[in-house]
Every structure is written in structure tokens, then in C-alpha cells.
């Protein structure tokens, strides 16, 4: 620990500048408390994070007669280790904040203290205090109300800046600031773009609050069912809670009349978006931690996932619930969702986060899938600038822009792009359907190889056939298939009184057949991709035609080494399923060698006792075989990567290498053999959080019959043509087809 003491005689102020290299113990904090006893102002890196309960107590010990002024995140690791503590009984006017420090991972922390009888500049006070929505007295209106011509003014009053920032009502303001007049005509705020600094829209500049708020206001006018919060709202809420922001907007808007909220958040020099529609509470954060290794990126994404989870929980408990109570409205628990790359477009630089925020907001307002990427950001910046200048959203420009961009490509690049559009894509509007989309890639690939596809069948079959016949250049919508499988599983749960742990999806209690499809879809959230095949199995009677595409019977038997008696697992022998399950190896392997070893050879187990045969304790050969391979054209193999170690769950990241065009030979229990080729692989990118819940994104590598190429698909994103031997090594679900 290092302490530098100073004194400002003009202010009669004793100052201590502190640097603590490592998190101090309680003993060290008490020593530091004694050393700082005579200092009215303490500032520096204390290496204490108030969000950690032990550190919170340590910070209180150091405060004593001093107050904590700075409540901002001051490091790149999204925490506050730097603090400003001041004896506020000695001074009337003070202001503390932090600034970006480009030579350190900590911000520069500052404090401004006014001399006695000195006053802050009125323009400065207006900037840090004024909020149009809470300080302009106009009639309260909802999204459908009519407004008359209103002219209102309100006098802002000067005082302690630090305390003023926590005030949420006009009655709490002090005196002294010249009045500011806001005029409103016919429900349109008169705002000019002539004085707005739009230079931030030139890359690689960061977008400022003025542009963010002005653009969101344009979006609000395009769709008056969505309420747009100010970019200052969330930071004010984080600083002082509901007591500060509870009255924001109430004088002017009836928030309960809106269907959805969009909340821009500025946190640690980064923008992200929060969406709330009374059923879902979602955070969209595109930051993908560029210049990190894959391991580092996954660790950072996990930390960010946990941080955003806490942020949304805090917003739900301490703002949304009190807001509904304040308006005498019933609050229903929303589904909390975190959207991170690669399930949403990724930001791989340090300056486009604001552009991503506005683009997410625009696509939500327009009800469009997130089909943009970082490569579009420069064009999107130009579009935003034009929309701000015209004060009108351009709804049809993105498609024209993409066509114009294609026309500028070289012939070679146009050929590559033409090839990629041959592979189908899927919409993932709710950000929770990648598990289904990746499996649909496999199913429709199967239909590609079927010569005679029956036009009529079960409900699920008809939907798959209809989707297969659709134009593949446009993203396909999986919502009807999702509704069908959830509705069918819901009926099974109600009919058979299925216990929660035996259900294919986390549908929760009180399943009602009359529920709307939208409510059913909202129930399950993100799923494990293998649950799709479990659902096919459990509800096979509802879609026998789909089930029969993959149905397979396996037999597992143990042969006693002493008497050669075969003990067969009857439960497995009597059942047919749509997949074969294998455990994931712990060392890197070739897919062909591993599957052939597991399905064609045997494993020796010691201590085997044959109860029916000789009854001796010896060894046994465990053999797993396909029952009748001649009946099978397609096989789905699931390699289980999720493993439990004690009370924790981990993902086994063993590499399973794939060699293209190398056939896999399988032998059934009668000794008949057949060769299979790989058609598709579903794989997962993600991790396990502290609650043993997995998160991440599913993609599918699939073989395209028309082009003869492999493509990596990810929802509605443009499929990527894979190079030779470029198929994923992180495979989870594999689709095989018998070679004729």
C-alpha cells in the first residue's frame, strides 16, 4: 500500500492519494483507516469492489466521516476499484466523475470542489441536471392519446451537484439556474439537427448520447407501441435506484399503455440494449472480446453473461416491479434472456457498439431478423446519418444496399456468394431457436437426398415438406414447427401426467391445451439440441413418418468369458429410438475410428458375474450393435459432451476430427455390414455458468447436395463455405447416410 499526503491551504483541505496493489485484508484496512484519519479527501485505487460483500464492509470502514462520491465502473473488467471519499460536511458544492485513460485499464478519477461563495456555471448545471421528461410540466399521455399545443417552462435551481443528481422531483431542486423553456407542438418535440454533432457517425468514432437518444426518438415515432428510454436512465437507476427514476416520464407518458420498452445502456465505455415486452426481459450485447484466444473469449463471455444476468434481475426487482406497483398494475414474471455472440451479430472491434445498439433497436421495431454483421457497420452509419437528417426511418434501404454491394464485388467473390446462397438459412427472431434451426438443417438435408418425398403426412411432416419446397435464398421461419412440437409435447404431459424431470422441454407446470402458440413458445427458451430427438421418440405416434426416417434399434449384450452366455439388456432391445448415444472420449480421436470402435468392437469389463449362466465372477465383453442395419438409410449419432463431476457440470471439449468422403463401416448384430457417409454435424459454442446451466449457440455444418460443398450455417447468417477438412471438431450430433 502506498499513500501520498497533500494539503490545499486555500480550501483548508487535507488530501490522501492512495494506491493498494492487492485487495487489502481487514487488518490492512484498519491500518489504512488510521493513516487516513486526518484526511478530509481520499482518492485512488483502493482495490476494493463494493459489489463484493466483504469489500463493501471494508469500504465503510474507510469512509468514517467521509462520503463515497464516485459510483462508476472504473476498470475494463466492469468493476469499481477506484474511489473518491470526501467529508461533505465541510463543502457545499462538489462534483466527481471519471474519464477514459488510454494508457491504463483504469479510468482517471476526478473531483471538482467549488470555492466558498463560488457558483457553478449555469450551463454546466443545466447539462448535469436537466431532464426534459421529468422537468417539463405537460399532460400525461399514452401512445394513443391526443395532445394539444403546449408551452411549458420550469426553473431549475442550483445547489449541491452531487445531491442534485439523485433528485427525481421538481420539489427537491434548489434555486439559481435560469429557466429553460421546452416547446412542444402537436405531440412533436421541436428539435433541430443543424447544431447536432454527427461526426461521431464516421467510423471509427464512438456514438454519443445525443445521437443515440435522437435516433431512438425517431424509432418511437415509427412505432408508438414501443417506449424508448433515455440513455441517461439506466445509469441514474444504477446510482440511486427507483427513488431517483420512479417519476421519470410519469408527468408526460403513461408507460403502462406501451407494449414494449427499449432501454439503451452505457456501461464501462460500452453500449448495449435491453428489451422488455412484459413477457421477456432481454439484453443484447454484441461485444465478442476481439484479440482474445478462444479460451479467454469463452471466459469473458461467461463473466459478461453473469453480469448481464445480475443487471436484468436488478432491473426487474428494483425498477419494473415497483413501476407496476406504482401504477396499480399486475406484474408477471418475465423470461430473462441474455443474447451474446455468436447467437447475435458480433462486434469484434472497440468502437461500433453504439451502432449495434441502434441497429438492434431498429430491427426490433421493424420486426426483422438480425441479418446484419460487423462488415455492414460503415454502411449502417451512413444510413443512420441520413435517417437523422430526414427524421425518418428508411425501411426498405437495407435490401437495396445489399444488392448494390453485391454489384461491386469481383466476379470471383460473386461466384462464392452465389454458392453460399444455395444453402438454406433460418430466422431466429427470439434468439432462442438455434437448437431447432441447426436440427432443421439436418432434417431438410435428408429430404434433399430423398427421391420421392410424400406430399402428405403428419402435421410435422407436412410442415417439413412445405419448408423443403420453399425458396432457399430467403431465411425460413421455423416458428410453426416449434409450435407443433411444443404443442404435441404439452398434450403428452397433460394426457400422461408426465413428471417434470421426464419432460422433453422445460414447459413448467399447469400446461393448458388452450394456450396460444406464442405463450407455448415462450415457455421453453433455449434448449439442448438433443431434446429434439427425444421429443420425436416420446411423441412418435403423432409423427410416425418423421420418426421412421431415423428410427433405429440397438442391442447391448455382455458375453461371459467363462461360459460365453449372452446377457441382453431387454429394455434397450425392445425399444426403437431416433438416435444412437455414445459417450465423449477424453482424448482427441478420429470420428470414423471412434464410431467403428464403439459400434463394431467390444469393451472388456472385469468382475462380471453371469447370474443366468455359470454364475462365476470373471470378465465380460460388452457389445453394442445395430439390430438390423439393412433397414436403415439414415443414422443420427449423439456424442454426449456434457459431463458431471461431483456437484459441477462441465463440457468435454475433446476434438473429434472428421475426414471428408471417408466412409464409416458399421456392422449389425447378425454380422451384416454397410458403409455410411457424413451429411451434417450440429455443434455448440458456449460454456456452463455458476448455476450449472449451459449457455451458448448451436450451428450446423452440412453437406450441400447441389454444390457438393460443405457449409457452416448459423441461423439467418450467410452460410460459410468450408475448406477441405474444415468440418467442426466440436461435433455433438452427427447425421449419417448409407452409401448405395
ZAMARGU-4260 file (C-alpha; in steps of 0.2 Angstrom, whole numbers, plus 5000, padded with zeros to 4 digits):
<rodrens>
0) 5000/5000/5000 | 5006/5017/4996 | 4999/5034/5002 | 5004/5052/4997 | 4998/5066/5008
5) 4994/5084/5002 | 4986/5100/5008 | 4977/5113/4999 | 4978/5128/5010 | 4966/5139/5001
10) 4952/5126/5005 | 4960/5120/5021 | 4959/5103/5014 | 4970/5088/5018 | 4971/5075/5004
15) 4977/5057/5003 | 4981/5049/4987 | 4981/5030/4989 | 4987/5015/4979 | 4983/4997/4985
20) 4991/4984/4974 | 4981/4969/4980 | 4964/4968/4989 | 4968/4973/5007 | 4964/4962/5022
25) 4953/4968/5036 | 4969/4971/5046 | 4977/4981/5032 | 4961/4991/5030 | 4961/4996/5049
30) 4979/5001/5047 | 4974/5012/5032 | 4960/5019/5042 | 4971/5025/5055 | 4983/5033/5042
35) 4969/5042/5034 | 4961/5049/5050 | 4966/5067/5046 | 4962/5067/5028 | 4945/5075/5023
40) 4948/5069/5005 | 4954/5052/5000 | 4955/5046/4982 | 4964/5032/4972 | 4965/5014/4968
45) 4959/5005/4984 | 4957/4988/4976 | 4940/4987/4984 | 4925/4982/4974 | 4909/4987/4984
50) 4899/4974/4974 | 4908/4960/4984 | 4900/4959/5001 | 4917/4958/5011 | 4924/4973/5001
55) 4908/4983/5005 | 4911/4982/5024 | 4930/4987/5021 | 4924/5002/5011 | 4913/5008/5025
60) 4927/5006/5037 | 4937/5018/5026 | 4923/5031/5024 | 4921/5035/5043 | 4916/5053/5042
65) 4918/5054/5023 | 4905/5050/5010 | 4908/5040/4994 | 4905/5052/4979 | 4910/5041/4964
70) 4899/5027/4959 | 4905/5022/4942 | 4914/5007/4934 | 4932/5012/4933 | 4941/4997/4926
75) 4940/4987/4909 | 4934/4972/4920 | 4917/4980/4923 | 4920/4984/4942 | 4925/4999/4953
80) 4941/4998/4962 | 4944/5017/4962 | 4936/5028/4974 | 4933/5046/4979 | 4929/5049/4998
85) 4925/5067/5004 | 4920/5074/5021 | 4904/5083/5013 | 4900/5092/5029 | 4914/5104/5025
90) 4910/5108/5007 | 4894/5114/4999 | 4897/5111/4980 | 4907/5097/4973 | 4906/5085/4958
95) 4915/5069/4955 | 4917/5058/4939 | 4929/5048/4929 | 4937/5049/4912 | 4944/5036/4899
100) 4963/5033/4902 | 4971/5026/4886 | 4987/5021/4894 | 4979/5011/4908 | 4965/4998/4911
105) 4959/5010/4925 | 4950/5027/4922 | 4956/5044/4928 | 4946/5049/4943 | 4942/5067/4947
110) 4934/5079/4959 | 4929/5097/4957 | 4926/5107/4973 | 4920/5125/4972 | 4927/5139/4982
115) 4916/5146/4996 | 4904/5158/4988 | 4908/5152/4971 | 4894/5146/4959 | 4895/5133/4946
120) 4892/5139/4928 | 4874/5138/4924 | 4877/5129/4908 | 4886/5115/4917 | 4872/5113/4930
125) 4859/5113/4916 | 4869/5099/4907 | 4871/5088/4923 | 4854/5091/4930 | 4841/5094/4916
130) 4830/5080/4910 | 4816/5086/4898 | 4804/5072/4903 | 4803/5075/4922 | 4806/5094/4922
135) 4793/5099/4909 | 4776/5100/4915 | 4765/5093/4902 | 4749/5082/4902 | 4752/5064/4904
140) 4748/5054/4888 | 4749/5036/4882 | 4754/5030/4865 | 4736/5033/4858 | 4732/5050/4867
145) 4730/5066/4858 | 4740/5081/4864 | 4736/5099/4862 | 4749/5113/4858 | 4758/5115/4875
150) 4771/5128/4880 | 4779/5125/4897 | 4794/5131/4907 | 4802/5126/4923 | 4815/5134/4933
155) 4830/5123/4938 | 4838/5128/4954 | 4856/5127/4958 | 4864/5118/4973 | 4875/5104/4978
160) 4878/5095/4961 | 4881/5078/4969 | 4864/5078/4978 | 4855/5086/4964 | 4859/5071/4953
165) 4849/5060/4964 | 4834/5070/4964 | 4819/5064/4954 | 4806/5078/4958 | 4804/5096/4955
170) 4801/5100/4973 | 4818/5094/4978 | 4828/5106/4966 | 4837/5121/4974 | 4837/5139/4967
175) 4848/5149/4955 | 4848/5142/4937 | 4839/5152/4923 | 4823/5144/4917 | 4824/5133/4902
180) 4809/5133/4890 | 4804/5117/4880 | 4791/5119/4867 | 4780/5106/4860 | 4768/5106/4846
185) 4756/5093/4841 | 4765/5080/4851 | 4781/5083/4841 | 4796/5090/4850 | 4804/5103/4840
190) 4822/5098/4838 | 4835/5104/4825 | 4849/5093/4818 | 4858/5108/4812 | 4868/5110/4829
195) 4869/5091/4832 | 4887/5084/4830 | 4885/5070/4818 | 4904/5067/4816 | 4903/5053/4828
200) 4894/5043/4814 | 4910/5042/4804 | 4920/5027/4808 | 4929/5023/4820 | 4921/5036/4831
205) 4910/5032/4846 | 4892/5037/4846 | 4887/5049/4859 | 4871/5051/4869 | 4864/5065/4858
210) 4864/5054/4843 | 4858/5038/4852 | 4843/5047/4860 | 4838/5057/4844 | 4838/5041/4834
215) 4828/5031/4847 | 4815/5045/4846 | 4814/5043/4828 | 4811/5025/4830 | 4797/5029/4843
220) 4788/5039/4831 | 4789/5025/4818 | 4781/5013/4831 | 4771/5021/4845 | 4769/5004/4854
225) 4787/5004/4860 | 4793/5016/4873 | 4811/5022/4871 | 4820/5027/4887 | 4834/5040/4888
230) 4852/5034/4888 | 4854/5043/4905 | 4840/5032/4913 | 4849/5016/4917 | 4865/5025/4924
235) 4853/5036/4935 | 4844/5020/4941 | 4860/5011/4945 | 4866/5026/4955 | 4851/5029/4966
240) 4838/5016/4962 | 4819/5018/4959 | 4818/5033/4971 | 4828/5043/4958 | 4820/5037/4942
245) 4802/5032/4948 | 4795/5048/4942 | 4804/5049/4926 | 4792/5051/4911 | 4777/5049/4923
250) 4772/5068/4920 | 4772/5065/4901 | 4769/5047/4897 | 4758/5033/4903 | 4771/5019/4902
255) 4758/5005/4906 | 4750/5009/4889 | 4765/5003/4879 | 4768/4985/4874 | 4787/4986/4875
260) 4802/4996/4882 | 4819/4998/4874 | 4832/5004/4886 | 4849/5009/4880 | 4863/5006/4892
265) 4880/5014/4893 | 4892/5004/4904 | 4911/5005/4906 | 4913/5014/4889 | 4901/5001/4880
270) 4884/5002/4874 | 4871/4988/4874 | 4852/4986/4873 | 4839/4980/4885 | 4822/4975/4878
275) 4806/4972/4889 | 4789/4967/4882 | 4780/4961/4899 | 4784/4943/4894 | 4803/4944/4890
280) 4817/4954/4898 | 4832/4953/4886 | 4849/4960/4885 | 4858/4961/4868 | 4877/4963/4870
285) 4887/4961/4854 | 4904/4963/4861 | 4915/4947/4856 | 4931/4951/4865 | 4942/4954/4850
290) 4961/4949/4851 | 4957/4935/4864 | 4961/4917/4862 | 4945/4906/4861 | 4948/4900/4879
295) 4949/4919/4885 | 4934/4924/4875 | 4923/4910/4882 | 4929/4915/4900 | 4925/4933/4896
300) 4908/4929/4888 | 4904/4919/4904 | 4908/4934/4915 | 4898/4945/4904 | 4883/4933/4904
305) 4883/4933/4923 | 4885/4952/4924 | 4870/4954/4912 | 4860/4942/4922 | 4863/4951/4938
310) 4859/4968/4929 | 4842/4961/4922 | 4837/4954/4939 | 4841/4971/4947 | 4831/4980/4934
315) 4816/4968/4936 | 4816/4968/4955 | 4820/4986/4958 | 4813/4995/4944 | 4800/4986/4934
320) 4791/4978/4949 | 4790/4995/4958 | 4784/5003/4942 | 4770/4991/4940 | 4765/4993/4959
325) 4766/5012/4957 | 4753/5011/4943 | 4742/4998/4952 | 4746/4985/4938 | 4749/4967/4940
330) 4767/4962/4936 | 4770/4945/4928 | 4787/4937/4929 | 4796/4939/4913 | 4808/4926/4905
335) 4826/4933/4907 | 4837/4931/4892 | 4855/4935/4888 | 4860/4937/4870 | 4878/4936/4866
340) 4888/4931/4851 | 4888/4920/4842 | 4869/4919/4844 | 4868/4938/4838 | 4879/4948/4827
345) 4896/4950/4834 | 4906/4966/4837 | 4924/4962/4835 | 4931/4980/4837 | 4931/4993/4851
350) 4920/5007/4843 | 4904/5000/4834 | 4894/4996/4850 | 4883/5011/4848 | 4879/5007/4830
355) 4875/4989/4835 | 4863/4996/4849 | 4854/5007/4836 | 4853/4993/4823 | 4846/4980/4836
360) 4833/4993/4841 | 4828/4997/4823 | 4827/4978/4818 | 4816/4975/4834 | 4805/4990/4829
365) 4804/4983/4811 | 4801/4965/4817 | 4816/4959/4807 | 4829/4945/4810 | 4846/4951/4814
370) 4854/4948/4797 | 4867/4961/4798 | 4885/4959/4803 | 4900/4970/4808 | 4905/4971/4790
375) 4889/4982/4787 | 4893/4995/4800 | 4900/5008/4789 | 4885/5007/4778 | 4874/5007/4793
380) 4882/5023/4800 | 4878/5032/4783 | 4860/5026/4784 | 4858/5032/4802 | 4865/5049/4797
385) 4853/5050/4783 | 4838/5045/4794 | 4843/5058/4807 | 4844/5071/4794 | 4827/5067/4787
390) 4820/5062/4804 | 4813/5046/4795 | 4817/5028/4796 | 4822/5020/4780 | 4813/5003/4780
395) 4817/4997/4763 | 4835/5003/4761 | 4845/4988/4768 | 4839/4976/4754 | 4844/4989/4741
400) 4860/4992/4749 | 4865/4974/4749 | 4860/4972/4731 | 4871/4987/4727 | 4885/4980/4737
405) 4885/4964/4728 | 4886/4973/4711 | 4903/4980/4716 | 4910/4963/4720 | 4923/4955/4709
410) 4917/4940/4698 | 4926/4928/4710 | 4918/4935/4725 | 4901/4935/4717 | 4903/4916/4712
415) 4907/4912/4731 | 4892/4922/4736 | 4881/4913/4724 | 4887/4897/4730 | 4884/4901/4748
420) 4866/4906/4744 | 4862/4889/4739 | 4862/4883/4757 | 4846/4887/4766 | 4845/4898/4782
425) 4833/4900/4796 | 4826/4915/4806 | 4830/4916/4824 | 4820/4931/4830 | 4819/4927/4848
430) 4837/4922/4849 | 4832/4905/4857 | 4829/4894/4842 | 4846/4890/4836 | 4844/4872/4844
435) 4830/4869/4832 | 4837/4878/4817 | 4853/4868/4817 | 4842/4852/4818 | 4831/4858/4804
440) 4847/4859/4793 | 4850/4841/4796 | 4831/4836/4793 | 4830/4846/4777 | 4846/4839/4771
445) 4839/4822/4772 | 4824/4827/4761 | 4837/4834/4749 | 4843/4816/4747 | 4825/4808/4746
450) 4820/4805/4728 | 4801/4803/4731 | 4795/4814/4746 | 4777/4811/4750 | 4767/4827/4749
455) 4755/4822/4763 | 4758/4815/4781 | 4758/4820/4799 | 4757/4839/4804 | 4775/4839/4807
460) 4779/4830/4790 | 4768/4842/4780 | 4777/4857/4788 | 4794/4850/4784 | 4789/4846/4766
465) 4782/4864/4764 | 4798/4871/4771 | 4809/4860/4760 | 4800/4866/4744 | 4802/4885/4750
470) 4814/4896/4741 | 4831/4894/4749 | 4838/4911/4745 | 4827/4918/4759 | 4828/4914/4778
475) 4815/4901/4783 | 4804/4903/4798 | 4804/4889/4810 | 4791/4895/4822 | 4777/4884/4816
480) 4787/4868/4818 | 4792/4875/4835 | 4774/4877/4840 | 4769/4860/4833 | 4782/4850/4844
485) 4779/4861/4859 | 4760/4859/4857 | 4762/4840/4855 | 4773/4838/4870 | 4761/4848/4880
490) 4747/4837/4876 | 4758/4822/4881 | 4762/4830/4898 | 4744/4833/4901 | 4737/4817/4895
495) 4750/4806/4904 | 4753/4817/4919 | 4772/4817/4915 | 4783/4822/4929 | 4794/4837/4926
500) 4811/4828/4925 | 4804/4816/4912 | 4798/4830/4900 | 4807/4834/4884 | 4806/4853/4887
505) 4805/4864/4902 | 4787/4868/4899 | 4784/4871/4918 | 4768/4867/4927 | 4749/4869/4923
510) 4751/4865/4904 | 4734/4871/4896 | 4729/4865/4879 | 4720/4881/4875 | 4736/4891/4877
515) 4741/4902/4862 | 4756/4896/4852 | 4765/4912/4857 | 4764/4908/4875 | 4769/4890/4872
520) 4784/4896/4863 | 4789/4907/4877 | 4789/4893/4889 | 4804/4884/4884 | 4818/4896/4880
525) 4834/4889/4874 | 4835/4870/4873 | 4848/4856/4872 | 4848/4851/4853 | 4847/4833/4858
530) 4830/4836/4865 | 4823/4837/4848 | 4826/4819/4845 | 4820/4814/4862 | 4804/4823/4858
535) 4802/4814/4842 | 4804/4797/4852 | 4792/4802/4865 | 4779/4808/4853 | 4782/4795/4839
540) 4764/4791/4837 | 4760/4809/4832 | 4773/4809/4818 | 4777/4791/4813 | 4783/4797/4796
545) 4796/4808/4803 | 4801/4796/4816 | 4803/4782/4803 | 4816/4792/4794 | 4828/4789/4809
550) 4821/4775/4819 | 4834/4763/4824 | 4835/4748/4836 | 4851/4744/4845 | 4856/4729/4856
555) 4868/4729/4870 | 4874/4712/4877 | 4888/4706/4889 | 4896/4689/4884 | 4903/4680/4899
560) 4921/4675/4896 | 4919/4659/4906 | 4903/4651/4898 | 4900/4663/4883 | 4882/4666/4889
565) 4875/4682/4882 | 4865/4693/4894 | 4855/4706/4884 | 4848/4722/4890 | 4830/4719/4887
570) 4824/4737/4889 | 4836/4743/4875 | 4832/4728/4864 | 4813/4731/4865 | 4814/4750/4861
575) 4816/4760/4845 | 4824/4777/4845 | 4829/4791/4833 | 4847/4791/4838 | 4862/4782/4845
580) 4870/4789/4860 | 4889/4787/4863 | 4900/4794/4877 | 4913/4808/4873 | 4931/4801/4873
585) 4943/4811/4884 | 4957/4811/4871 | 4957/4818/4853 | 4951/4805/4841 | 4945/4802/4823
590) 4926/4801/4821 | 4927/4786/4809 | 4939/4776/4821 | 4929/4781/4837 | 4912/4776/4830
595) 4918/4760/4822 | 4927/4755/4838 | 4911/4759/4849 | 4899/4750/4837 | 4909/4736/4829
600) 4920/4730/4843 | 4918/4727/4862 | 4924/4733/4879 | 4930/4721/4892 | 4924/4724/4910
605) 4931/4715/4925 | 4922/4707/4939 | 4907/4702/4928 | 4896/4689/4936 | 4883/4680/4925
610) 4868/4676/4935 | 4859/4665/4922 | 4875/4656/4915 | 4889/4649/4925 | 4887/4661/4940
615) 4906/4664/4941 | 4915/4681/4943 | 4926/4683/4929 | 4926/4696/4914 | 4914/4700/4901
620) 4913/4708/4884 | 4901/4722/4882 | 4895/4723/4864 | 4884/4736/4857 | 4877/4733/4839
625) 4863/4739/4827 | 4849/4726/4827 | 4846/4726/4808 | 4857/4738/4798 | 4849/4733/4781
630) 4833/4743/4787 | 4842/4759/4790 | 4846/4773/4777 | 4850/4787/4789 | 4858/4786/4807
635) 4859/4800/4820 | 4873/4798/4832 | 4874/4809/4848 | 4890/4811/4857 | 4887/4817/4874
640) 4899/4831/4879 | 4890/4837/4895 | 4898/4828/4910 | 4895/4829/4928 | 4910/4829/4940
645) 4904/4829/4958 | 4892/4844/4960 | 4898/4853/4945 | 4894/4851/4926 | 4907/4853/4913
650) 4908/4852/4894 | 4920/4840/4887 | 4930/4849/4873 | 4939/4834/4866 | 4942/4836/4847
655) 4934/4823/4836 | 4942/4825/4819 | 4932/4822/4803 | 4939/4817/4786 | 4928/4821/4772
660) 4922/4807/4760 | 4929/4793/4771 | 4916/4780/4773 | 4911/4774/4790 | 4908/4755/4791
665) 4896/4748/4803 | 4891/4730/4807 | 4875/4724/4815 | 4872/4710/4827 | 4870/4697/4813
670) 4887/4702/4805 | 4880/4712/4791 | 4889/4727/4786 | 4886/4744/4777 | 4895/4760/4773
675) 4889/4777/4778 | 4894/4795/4773 | 4893/4810/4784 | 4879/4823/4779 | 4879/4835/4794
680) 4886/4840/4811 | 4877/4850/4824 | 4890/4859/4836 | 4889/4870/4851 | 4899/4885/4856
685) 4897/4890/4874 | 4900/4886/4892 | 4892/4882/4909 | 4888/4896/4922 | 4889/4895/4941
690) 4872/4888/4942 | 4877/4873/4931 | 4866/4880/4917 | 4874/4879/4899 | 4873/4894/4888
695) 4879/4897/4870 | 4874/4895/4852 | 4871/4880/4840 | 4877/4879/4822 | 4877/4866/4809
700) 4890/4860/4796 | 4880/4852/4782 | 4884/4845/4765 | 4875/4853/4751 | 4869/4841/4738
705) 4868/4853/4724 | 4885/4861/4725 | 4894/4846/4733 | 4902/4858/4746 | 4901/4859/4765
710) 4894/4874/4773 | 4894/4881/4791 | 4877/4888/4795 | 4871/4899/4809 | 4853/4904/4809
715) 4850/4918/4796 | 4868/4922/4794 | 4876/4919/4777 | 4882/4901/4776 | 4901/4900/4775
720) 4909/4888/4763 | 4921/4876/4772 | 4938/4872/4766 | 4944/4854/4764 | 4944/4845/4781
725) 4936/4861/4788 | 4921/4852/4797 | 4920/4856/4815 | 4930/4846/4828 | 4917/4850/4841
730) 4903/4839/4835 | 4888/4835/4845 | 4875/4827/4834 | 4880/4818/4818 | 4869/4813/4803
735) 4875/4798/4793 | 4868/4792/4776 | 4870/4774/4769 | 4881/4774/4754 | 4871/4765/4740
</rodrens>
